[in-house]
Structures are given as structure tokens and as C-alpha cells.
Amino acid sequence: MVRVSGLILTLLLIVGATGLLSAPVMAVDGAALERGEQIFNSNCAACHMGGGNVIRADRTLKISDLNDHVGAYSSSPLEALEHEIEDGLNAMPSYADKLSEEEIIAVAIYVEQRAELGWSRR
């Protein structure tokens, strides 16, 4: 799948991806977060409800696990999340053929925001 690098760069600048969740992601457009939440709930929540992982308990979407995991990537943390969603890994399926690039980015932004908040209820 061809990356939409301009869109990614723009979103990274919005989020401030200098380190996973080092800058608050609250500045991200509310509609984008809502769309990311809808997509997450439809496609990801069965395995990752509340930021957990029903298949591998050590691979959660909580901030400490994400920080440990995305450090292995040479790309930015947000882009690392995008790659995970797009390409899949282990038991997690690839969503490259199921979601558009914009939808994948929206989910990555949503996951990052929720991790920053500790996956607490809004």
C-alpha cells in the first residue's frame, strides 16, 4: 500500500510525535478522534477492549507497553502504530485491505490518545 506521506506528516505535526505521547494529543480534531474510535470499536475492540490484549497479555495498548514496543521501530511512534494496524503482526490481522490509509491513521491517533489518557472512560 502506498503511504500518503503528506497526510502522515501533517498528522504527525498535529500530534507532536517527538516521542510516544510526549505531547498531548488533545489538539487533534475531535471528528478524527471520533472516527478513529468508531473504527476501533468495529474492528479492534474484540481483542483490545480497554487497551488490553486478549491474546497476548504482554502486548497491550497501554502507554508502557506501547512505549516499549514502538521503540523498536525507526519511524515515529505514530507511524509505528500505523504500520502495526496496516501490516498486522502475529495473531493480529492486516487491515491494509480492509481500511483506507486515512482510517488507519485515525485509529492510530485514537489509540495514541486513549493510551495517553490511560484508557479511562471519557
Secondary structure, 3 states (H helix, E strand, C coil): CCCCHHHHHHHHHHHCCCCCCCCCCCCCCHHHHHHHHHHHHHHCHHHHHHHCCCCCCCCCCCHHHHHHHHCCCCCCHHHHHHHHHHHCECCECCCCCCCCHHHHHHHHHHHHHHHHCCCCCC
